[in-house]
Amino acid sequence: MPRIVFVQHDGISRAVEVSIGQSLMEGAICNRVPGIMARCGGAGGCATCQVYIGAGWQSLLQPPSRDEMRTLRFAYAPDSRSRLACQIRVTQGLDGLVLRLPLRQF
């Protein structure tokens, strides 16, 4: 299983194994990663699973959809690295992916 690293705002990191095909949000929830709320259950409508994609990893991901971009406008402190974890499916190529979490989720 690919290993995904979630880095909290305070710098504490947690590496978890996530099954191929699961979303990053599902993997975080299953592994009880703090800071991922996922209030909408993965529908991409709440921005409470926002993550910042680590350097060098963005090119390996599908670009965000227009709907995801709209939802990210409601996230806390979004920037060019922001993505919704519920919209990214894990592949073997994401093994070692580093995600940073915002100070808070709305």
C-alpha positions in Angstrom: 0.0 0.0 0.0 1.2 3.5 -0.7 2.5 5.5 2.2 1.1 9.1 2.5 2.6 11.6 4.9 0.3 14.2 6.5 2.1 17.1 8.1 0.1 19.1 10.7 0.3 22.8 10.8 2.6 22.5 13.9 5.1 20.4 11.9 4.1 17.0 13.4 4.0 14.4 10.6 2.2 11.2 10.4 2.8 8.6 7.7 -0.1 6.3 7.0 -0.8 3.5 4.5 -3.7 4.1 2.2 -5.2 1.5 -0.2 -5.0 2.1 -3.9 -8.2 3.5 -5.1 -9.2 5.2 -1.8 -9.3 8.9 -1.7 -6.7 10.7 0.4 -9.6 11.9 2.6 -10.8 8.3 3.1 -7.3 7.2 4.0 -6.9 10.1 6.5 -10.3 9.3 8.2 -9.6 5.5 8.3 -6.2 6.2 9.9 -7.6 8.9 12.3 -5.4 11.7 10.9 -6.1 14.9 12.9 -7.1 17.9 10.9 -9.2 16.2 8.2 -12.9 16.8 9.1 -14.6 15.7 5.9 -18.0 17.1 6.9 -19.6 16.4 3.5 -18.4 12.8 3.5 -16.3 13.1 0.4 -18.7 14.9 -2.0 -16.3 17.8 -2.6 -18.8 20.3 -1.2 -17.4 21.5 2.1 -13.6 22.2 1.9 -13.0 20.6 5.3 -10.4 18.1 3.8 -8.2 20.8 2.3 -4.5 19.8 2.0 -1.5 21.5 0.5 0.3 19.3 -2.0 4.0 19.0 -1.4 6.6 20.3 -3.9 7.1 18.1 -6.9 3.9 16.1 -6.5 1.4 18.4 -8.2 2.5 17.2 -11.7 1.6 13.6 -10.8 -2.0 14.5 -10.0 -4.9 15.2 -12.3 -5.7 18.9 -12.2 -8.6 20.0 -10.0 -12.0 20.1 -11.6 -13.9 23.4 -11.9 -16.2 22.2 -9.1 -13.2 21.5 -6.8 -11.8 25.0 -7.6 -15.1 26.6 -6.7 -15.2 24.7 -3.4 -11.6 25.6 -2.5 -12.7 29.3 -2.5 -14.4 28.5 0.8 -11.3 26.8 2.3 -9.2 28.3 5.0 -6.2 30.1 3.4 -6.2 28.4 0.0 -3.3 28.8 -2.3 -1.9 27.3 -5.5 -1.0 24.1 -3.7 -4.5 23.6 -2.2 -6.5 20.5 -3.1 -9.5 18.7 -1.6 -8.2 15.3 -0.3 -11.6 13.7 -1.2 -10.9 14.4 -4.9 -7.6 12.7 -5.1 -7.5 8.9 -5.6 -4.4 7.1 -4.4 -2.3 5.3 -6.9 1.0 3.4 -6.4 2.7 6.4 -8.0 1.7 8.5 -4.9 3.8 6.4 -2.5 5.6 8.9 -0.3 3.3 11.8 -1.1 3.7 14.7 1.4 0.6 16.7 2.3 0.5 19.7 4.6 -2.6 20.6 6.5 -3.9 24.1 7.1 -4.0 25.8 10.5 -7.7 24.9 10.6 -10.6 23.6 8.4 -13.9 25.5 8.1 
